[in-house]
Amino acid sequence: MENRVLKLDGVHNFRDYGGYAGAQGARVKTGLLWRSAQHGDASASDLETIHALGIATVIDLRGPSEYEAKPCLRHPEFSAQVFRYPEETAGLALHTEAADGVVTAAEARAAMMRLYEGIAFRENLVPMLRCYFEVLRRAEGPSLVHCVAGKDRTGFAVALAQHVLGVDRDAILADYVLTNRAGNIEARIAAGAEQIRGKYGAIDEATIRTLMGVEEDYLVTALAAVEARHGSIDAYLAEAIGLDNAAQETLRRHYLEA
């Protein structure tokens, strides 16, 4: 799976989430569906590599305080359409929000689990999920979805997209936890530690690493909460995201290949 990860200097967790087996024996196309962390620390080389992907649309799941604190750097010829929500999508990145008041790694993990239980229902994230799936439905070229660390809000959005395309649940979970191995892990953790400690003060290394990683149980918890409230992932997609069966079939036509 590591072959799908772009090795960049300052943009972490940048990867193609296509390539998996999908619905009815088809495979998810590669080169069209990208995910990453923020681009505020991108090197000139990173920008050249990203530009070569031909990305047509960028869906930035961060809230205003996040993208104003770390504006994305762009290639001189950047021309992609960028979608953002004008209000906070999560208040803060989940790993930052979870750090509030925690002392131990166990407390951090419990906080992450609580936040994932409600991630699907965040009032200002849901509109961005709707926006993301509308972008995917229009299929105007390669797209990129990202947040701060590219692991929580982005991870949930990607899991939903892979579900629509018929990716097996085990493969969805495996792709989700690839965050823990994707790219320069230590640099990503260090960047997160600086942000978290700058807001909350001294937090030990084990707790930081818990906050900056992902676990299968986080996503399992989020999907279980969706199923508990809506009955199924497909019902949630139809009722909350506006993605009915016909829209899902459109996505499968766009992004699956024999």
Contacts in CASP RR format, 6 or more apart in sequence:
PFRMAT RR
TARGET T0000
AUTHOR 0000-0000-0000
METHOD contacts of the structure
MODEL  1
MENRVLKLDGVHNFRDYGGYAGAQGARVKTGLLWRSAQHGDASASDLETI
HALGIATVIDLRGPSEYEAKPCLRHPEFSAQVFRYPEETAGLALHTEAAD
GVVTAAEARAAMMRLYEGIAFRENLVPMLRCYFEVLRRAEGPSLVHCVAG
KDRTGFAVALAQHVLGVDRDAILADYVLTNRAGNIEARIAAGAEQIRGKY
GAIDEATIRTLMGVEEDYLVTALAAVEARHGSIDAYLAEAIGLDNAAQET
LRRHYLEA
1 174 0 8 1.000
1 175 0 8 1.000
1 178 0 8 1.000
2 178 0 8 1.000
2 181 0 8 1.000
2 182 0 8 1.000
4 15 0 8 1.000
4 16 0 8 1.000
4 17 0 8 1.000
4 18 0 8 1.000
4 19 0 8 1.000
4 30 0 8 1.000
4 178 0 8 1.000
5 13 0 8 1.000
5 14 0 8 1.000
5 15 0 8 1.000
5 178 0 8 1.000
5 182 0 8 1.000
5 183 0 8 1.000
6 14 0 8 1.000
6 15 0 8 1.000
6 16 0 8 1.000
6 49 0 8 1.000
6 50 0 8 1.000
7 183 0 8 1.000
7 184 0 8 1.000
8 14 0 8 1.000
8 42 0 8 1.000
8 43 0 8 1.000
8 45 0 8 1.000
8 46 0 8 1.000
8 49 0 8 1.000
8 50 0 8 1.000
8 183 0 8 1.000
8 184 0 8 1.000
9 42 0 8 1.000
9 43 0 8 1.000
9 45 0 8 1.000
9 46 0 8 1.000
9 184 0 8 1.000
10 40 0 8 1.000
10 41 0 8 1.000
10 42 0 8 1.000
10 43 0 8 1.000
10 46 0 8 1.000
10 184 0 8 1.000
10 187 0 8 1.000
11 36 0 8 1.000
11 37 0 8 1.000
11 38 0 8 1.000
11 39 0 8 1.000
11 40 0 8 1.000
11 41 0 8 1.000
11 42 0 8 1.000
11 46 0 8 1.000
11 50 0 8 1.000
12 36 0 8 1.000
12 37 0 8 1.000
12 149 0 8 1.000
12 150 0 8 1.000
12 182 0 8 1.000
12 183 0 8 1.000
12 184 0 8 1.000
12 187 0 8 1.000
12 188 0 8 1.000
12 191 0 8 1.000
13 35 0 8 1.000
13 36 0 8 1.000
13 37 0 8 1.000
13 149 0 8 1.000
13 150 0 8 1.000
13 151 0 8 1.000
13 179 0 8 1.000
13 182 0 8 1.000
13 183 0 8 1.000
13 188 0 8 1.000
14 34 0 8 1.000
14 35 0 8 1.000
14 36 0 8 1.000
14 37 0 8 1.000
14 50 0 8 1.000
14 182 0 8 1.000
14 183 0 8 1.000
15 34 0 8 1.000
15 35 0 8 1.000
15 36 0 8 1.000
15 178 0 8 1.000
15 182 0 8 1.000
16 30 0 8 1.000
16 31 0 8 1.000
16 33 0 8 1.000
16 34 0 8 1.000
17 28 0 8 1.000
17 33 0 8 1.000
17 34 0 8 1.000
17 35 0 8 1.000
17 158 0 8 1.000
17 161 0 8 1.000
17 162 0 8 1.000
17 175 0 8 1.000
18 28 0 8 1.000
18 29 0 8 1.000
18 30 0 8 1.000
18 31 0 8 1.000
18 32 0 8 1.000
18 33 0 8 1.000
18 162 0 8 1.000
18 255 0 8 1.000
19 27 0 8 1.000
19 28 0 8 1.000
19 29 0 8 1.000
19 30 0 8 1.000
20 27 0 8 1.000
20 28 0 8 1.000
20 162 0 8 1.000
20 165 0 8 1.000
20 167 0 8 1.000
20 168 0 8 1.000
20 171 0 8 1.000
20 175 0 8 1.000
21 27 0 8 1.000
21 28 0 8 1.000
21 167 0 8 1.000
21 168 0 8 1.000
21 171 0 8 1.000
22 28 0 8 1.000
22 165 0 8 1.000
22 166 0 8 1.000
22 167 0 8 1.000
22 168 0 8 1.000
22 256 0 8 1.000
23 165 0 8 1.000
23 166 0 8 1.000
23 252 0 8 1.000
23 256 0 8 1.000
25 258 0 8 1.000
26 252 0 8 1.000
26 256 0 8 1.000
26 257 0 8 1.000
26 258 0 8 1.000
27 256 0 8 1.000
27 257 0 8 1.000
27 258 0 8 1.000
28 162 0 8 1.000
28 165 0 8 1.000
28 167 0 8 1.000
28 255 0 8 1.000
28 256 0 8 1.000
29 255 0 8 1.000
29 256 0 8 1.000
29 257 0 8 1.000
31 53 0 8 1.000
31 142 0 8 1.000
32 141 0 8 1.000
32 142 0 8 1.000
32 143 0 8 1.000
32 255 0 8 1.000
33 136 0 8 1.000
33 142 0 8 1.000
33 143 0 8 1.000
33 158 0 8 1.000
33 161 0 8 1.000
33 255 0 8 1.000
34 53 0 8 1.000
34 55 0 8 1.000
34 142 0 8 1.000
34 143 0 8 1.000
34 144 0 8 1.000
34 145 0 8 1.000
35 144 0 8 1.000
35 145 0 8 1.000
35 146 0 8 1.000
35 150 0 8 1.000
35 154 0 8 1.000
35 155 0 8 1.000
35 158 0 8 1.000
36 144 0 8 1.000
36 146 0 8 1.000
36 150 0 8 1.000
36 154 0 8 1.000
37 146 0 8 1.000
37 147 0 8 1.000
37 148 0 8 1.000
37 149 0 8 1.000
37 150 0 8 1.000
37 151 0 8 1.000
37 154 0 8 1.000
37 188 0 8 1.000
38 62 0 8 1.000
38 66 0 8 1.000
38 67 0 8 1.000
38 70 0 8 1.000
38 72 0 8 1.000
38 146 0 8 1.000
38 147 0 8 1.000
38 148 0 8 1.000
38 149 0 8 1.000
38 150 0 8 1.000
39 46 0 8 1.000
39 50 0 8 1.000
39 72 0 8 1.000
39 73 0 8 1.000
39 74 0 8 1.000
39 146 0 8 1.000
40 70 0 8 1.000
40 71 0 8 1.000
40 72 0 8 1.000
40 73 0 8 1.000
41 70 0 8 1.000
41 73 0 8 1.000
41 191 0 8 1.000
42 50 0 8 1.000
42 72 0 8 1.000
42 73 0 8 1.000
47 73 0 8 1.000
47 74 0 8 1.000
47 75 0 8 1.000
47 78 0 8 1.000
48 75 0 8 1.000
50 75 0 8 1.000
51 75 0 8 1.000
51 77 0 8 1.000
51 78 0 8 1.000
53 142 0 8 1.000
54 80 0 8 1.000
54 141 0 8 1.000
54 142 0 8 1.000
55 80 0 8 1.000
55 141 0 8 1.000
55 142 0 8 1.000
55 143 0 8 1.000
55 144 0 8 1.000
56 80 0 8 1.000
56 81 0 8 1.000
56 140 0 8 1.000
56 141 0 8 1.000
56 142 0 8 1.000
56 143 0 8 1.000
57 80 0 8 1.000
57 81 0 8 1.000
57 82 0 8 1.000
57 83 0 8 1.000
57 135 0 8 1.000
57 140 0 8 1.000
57 141 0 8 1.000
57 143 0 8 1.000
57 144 0 8 1.000
58 72 0 8 1.000
58 80 0 8 1.000
58 81 0 8 1.000
58 82 0 8 1.000
58 83 0 8 1.000
58 143 0 8 1.000
58 144 0 8 1.000
58 145 0 8 1.000
58 146 0 8 1.000
59 83 0 8 1.000
59 128 0 8 1.000
59 131 0 8 1.000
59 132 0 8 1.000
59 135 0 8 1.000
59 143 0 8 1.000
59 144 0 8 1.000
59 145 0 8 1.000
59 146 0 8 1.000
59 157 0 8 1.000
60 67 0 8 1.000
60 72 0 8 1.000
60 82 0 8 1.000
60 83 0 8 1.000
60 84 0 8 1.000
60 146 0 8 1.000
60 147 0 8 1.000
61 85 0 8 1.000
61 89 0 8 1.000
61 90 0 8 1.000
61 125 0 8 1.000
61 128 0 8 1.000
61 145 0 8 1.000
61 146 0 8 1.000
61 147 0 8 1.000
61 153 0 8 1.000
61 154 0 8 1.000
61 157 0 8 1.000
62 84 0 8 1.000
62 89 0 8 1.000
62 93 0 8 1.000
62 146 0 8 1.000
62 147 0 8 1.000
62 148 0 8 1.000
63 84 0 8 1.000
63 85 0 8 1.000
63 87 0 8 1.000
63 88 0 8 1.000
63 89 0 8 1.000
63 90 0 8 1.000
63 91 0 8 1.000
63 124 0 8 1.000
64 84 0 8 1.000
64 86 0 8 1.000
64 87 0 8 1.000
64 88 0 8 1.000
65 88 0 8 1.000
65 91 0 8 1.000
65 92 0 8 1.000
66 92 0 8 1.000
66 93 0 8 1.000
66 147 0 8 1.000
66 148 0 8 1.000
67 84 0 8 1.000
70 148 0 8 1.000
80 144 0 8 1.000
83 128 0 8 1.000
83 131 0 8 1.000
83 132 0 8 1.000
83 135 0 8 1.000
84 128 0 8 1.000
85 124 0 8 1.000
85 127 0 8 1.000
85 128 0 8 1.000
85 131 0 8 1.000
87 124 0 8 1.000
88 124 0 8 1.000
89 122 0 8 1.000
89 124 0 8 1.000
89 125 0 8 1.000
89 128 0 8 1.000
89 147 0 8 1.000
89 153 0 8 1.000
90 97 0 8 1.000
90 119 0 8 1.000
90 122 0 8 1.000
90 124 0 8 1.000
90 125 0 8 1.000
90 152 0 8 1.000
90 153 0 8 1.000
91 97 0 8 1.000
91 124 0 8 1.000
93 147 0 8 1.000
93 148 0 8 1.000
93 149 0 8 1.000
93 152 0 8 1.000
93 153 0 8 1.000
94 112 0 8 1.000
94 115 0 8 1.000
94 116 0 8 1.000
94 119 0 8 1.000
94 152 0 8 1.000
94 153 0 8 1.000
95 112 0 8 1.000
95 148 0 8 1.000
95 149 0 8 1.000
95 151 0 8 1.000
95 152 0 8 1.000
95 192 0 8 1.000
95 196 0 8 1.000
95 211 0 8 1.000
95 212 0 8 1.000
95 213 0 8 1.000
96 148 0 8 1.000
96 195 0 8 1.000
96 196 0 8 1.000
96 199 0 8 1.000
96 211 0 8 1.000
97 111 0 8 1.000
97 115 0 8 1.000
98 108 0 8 1.000
98 111 0 8 1.000
98 112 0 8 1.000
98 114 0 8 1.000
98 115 0 8 1.000
98 211 0 8 1.000
99 108 0 8 1.000
99 111 0 8 1.000
99 196 0 8 1.000
99 199 0 8 1.000
99 200 0 8 1.000
99 203 0 8 1.000
99 207 0 8 1.000
99 211 0 8 1.000
100 111 0 8 1.000
100 200 0 8 1.000
101 107 0 8 1.000
101 200 0 8 1.000
102 108 0 8 1.000
102 111 0 8 1.000
102 203 0 8 1.000
102 207 0 8 1.000
102 211 0 8 1.000
103 203 0 8 1.000
103 207 0 8 1.000
104 204 0 8 1.000
104 206 0 8 1.000
104 207 0 8 1.000
105 204 0 8 1.000
105 206 0 8 1.000
105 207 0 8 1.000
105 209 0 8 1.000
105 210 0 8 1.000
107 207 0 8 1.000
108 207 0 8 1.000
108 210 0 8 1.000
108 211 0 8 1.000
109 210 0 8 1.000
109 215 0 8 1.000
112 210 0 8 1.000
112 211 0 8 1.000
112 215 0 8 1.000
112 218 0 8 1.000
113 217 0 8 1.000
113 218 0 8 1.000
113 221 0 8 1.000
115 152 0 8 1.000
116 152 0 8 1.000
116 156 0 8 1.000
116 218 0 8 1.000
116 219 0 8 1.000
116 221 0 8 1.000
116 222 0 8 1.000
116 225 0 8 1.000
117 221 0 8 1.000
117 222 0 8 1.000
117 225 0 8 1.000
118 222 0 8 1.000
118 225 0 8 1.000
119 125 0 8 1.000
119 152 0 8 1.000
119 153 0 8 1.000
119 156 0 8 1.000
119 222 0 8 1.000
120 126 0 8 1.000
120 156 0 8 1.000
120 222 0 8 1.000
120 225 0 8 1.000
120 226 0 8 1.000
120 236 0 8 1.000
120 240 0 8 1.000
121 225 0 8 1.000
121 229 0 8 1.000
121 240 0 8 1.000
125 153 0 8 1.000
126 240 0 8 1.000
126 241 0 8 1.000
129 157 0 8 1.000
129 160 0 8 1.000
129 240 0 8 1.000
129 241 0 8 1.000
130 241 0 8 1.000
130 242 0 8 1.000
132 145 0 8 1.000
132 157 0 8 1.000
132 161 0 8 1.000
133 160 0 8 1.000
133 161 0 8 1.000
133 237 0 8 1.000
133 241 0 8 1.000
133 242 0 8 1.000
133 243 0 8 1.000
133 247 0 8 1.000
133 251 0 8 1.000
135 143 0 8 1.000
136 143 0 8 1.000
136 161 0 8 1.000
136 251 0 8 1.000
136 254 0 8 1.000
136 255 0 8 1.000
137 247 0 8 1.000
137 250 0 8 1.000
137 251 0 8 1.000
137 254 0 8 1.000
139 254 0 8 1.000
139 255 0 8 1.000
145 154 0 8 1.000
145 157 0 8 1.000
145 158 0 8 1.000
146 154 0 8 1.000
147 153 0 8 1.000
147 154 0 8 1.000
148 195 0 8 1.000
149 179 0 8 1.000
149 188 0 8 1.000
149 192 0 8 1.000
149 212 0 8 1.000
150 179 0 8 1.000
151 179 0 8 1.000
151 213 0 8 1.000
151 214 0 8 1.000
152 214 0 8 1.000
152 218 0 8 1.000
155 176 0 8 1.000
155 179 0 8 1.000
155 214 0 8 1.000
155 219 0 8 1.000
156 219 0 8 1.000
156 222 0 8 1.000
158 175 0 8 1.000
158 176 0 8 1.000
159 172 0 8 1.000
159 176 0 8 1.000
159 219 0 8 1.000
159 222 0 8 1.000
159 223 0 8 1.000
160 233 0 8 1.000
160 237 0 8 1.000
160 241 0 8 1.000
161 251 0 8 1.000
162 171 0 8 1.000
162 172 0 8 1.000
162 175 0 8 1.000
163 169 0 8 1.000
163 172 0 8 1.000
163 233 0 8 1.000
163 237 0 8 1.000
164 237 0 8 1.000
164 243 0 8 1.000
164 248 0 8 1.000
164 251 0 8 1.000
164 252 0 8 1.000
165 251 0 8 1.000
165 252 0 8 1.000
165 255 0 8 1.000
165 256 0 8 1.000
166 252 0 8 1.000
167 175 0 8 1.000
172 219 0 8 1.000
173 216 0 8 1.000
173 219 0 8 1.000
173 220 0 8 1.000
176 214 0 8 1.000
176 216 0 8 1.000
176 219 0 8 1.000
177 214 0 8 1.000
177 215 0 8 1.000
177 216 0 8 1.000
179 213 0 8 1.000
179 214 0 8 1.000
180 213 0 8 1.000
180 214 0 8 1.000
188 212 0 8 1.000
189 208 0 8 1.000
189 209 0 8 1.000
189 212 0 8 1.000
192 208 0 8 1.000
192 211 0 8 1.000
192 212 0 8 1.000
193 203 0 8 1.000
193 205 0 8 1.000
193 208 0 8 1.000
193 212 0 8 1.000
196 203 0 8 1.000
196 208 0 8 1.000
196 211 0 8 1.000
197 203 0 8 1.000
197 208 0 8 1.000
223 233 0 8 1.000
226 233 0 8 1.000
226 236 0 8 1.000
227 233 0 8 1.000
227 236 0 8 1.000
229 236 0 8 1.000
230 236 0 8 1.000
230 239 0 8 1.000
230 240 0 8 1.000
234 245 0 8 1.000
234 248 0 8 1.000
237 243 0 8 1.000
237 244 0 8 1.000
237 248 0 8 1.000
238 244 0 8 1.000
238 245 0 8 1.000
243 251 0 8 1.000
END
